Amino acid sequence: MSNTIDTPLEILGGISAEVFLRDYWQKKPLLIRQAIPDFVSPLDGNDLAGLSLEDMVESRIVLEHGETPWQLKHGPFDDETYNTLPERDWTLLVQAVDQFSPDVAEVLEHFKFLPNWRIDDVMISFAVPGGSVGPHYDNYDVFLLQAEGQRQWKIGQMCDNESLLLKHPDLRILDSFEQTDEWTLEPGDMLYLPPRLAHWGIAQTDCMTWSVGFRAPSTAEVVTHYADFVARFLPDEQRYSDAGMSPVSNPSYIRTEDIQRLRALLNEQLNDDRMLLTWFGQYMTEPRYPDLLVGSELSTEELIQSLEDGALFTRNPTARLAWSHIQLDQESAVVFFVSGNSRILSEHLVVLLDLVCCADALHLDNLQAWFSDAEAMTLLCELIKQGSLESLDE
Ligand SMILES: [Mn+2]
């Protein structure tokens, strides 16, 4: 592992991950000039517009002075859409471009000081001069990397669900913006914003911004999804029970002891760390576009043969992988989360998991040592079958 916590990182403007996480992450913004020096975007506005024509891709166009103020159009678009756009004041936004472009996914390599299961996607916006989606806030952390042209970023107040918004059916634009700072970002510059901080980006020239966004379940999601997950394992017969209760003096009254029984029931069901880990790992690795995981059936022998013939396997950018340790009776084991599923593996496979999760590619050199390990080979075949690992020449 190359992430030493006190190493100065260029992507963070020369501060260490430790300092960034202590002073900025989830707390305050950080402007980093030349976070990626001399950054040259591997795709341009036309490439992005091309992506927005495809069915699988989530895209939007925001026109400040459209048929209505701040008009929002949803993709997929067609050539006609682009032929009719005005010269100024519009923005095209395309979600999860990292899933469709390995060159874009590569930018995520810079963020290895954060858990990869917290990363959501790389959204890319292209704007013409004046283009903006208005002053707003988001509920998640974001790194805004200027990829092309210049964009002015203004930052403002911390917001919450009481912050007043313009009346708009789809967009959450702030009614008031209390500016505290502003900067113009050039290619390679990056701005980190914590959740709920008001921000307002305005294109100065034709410009492209990459937003590395993070996912964090809302507390409401955690509570409802986890409760649903636990409930799947509970038979209908298992119920609130009050064997041994004392007689009531007032039949309408709910006593402290009744609530204590309920509390005990909830504690017993919700305090299982292994269950919590299983749910969390599965939930946080759910892929955004599961349809993009297309696997192929391969036996261990066929896998070995293909590796010996020079095959290279890489992670499908759609796959989301994470792992952790769990205690099984007496021994420690590993639980591996793969795109919303989990499987328990022997502890000795940690080294292989590290390869699967982190290596640039899997090939004869780094896999040969595992050929005689049946559990390891079964795992690799399943990852290929399930589409998480794909052969580079396919
Ligand atoms: Mn935003």
Boltz pocket constraint, residues with backbone or C-beta under 6 A from the ligand:
constraints:
  - pocket:
      binder: B
      contacts: [[A, 136], [A, 137], [A, 138], [A, 199]]
      max_distance: 6.0
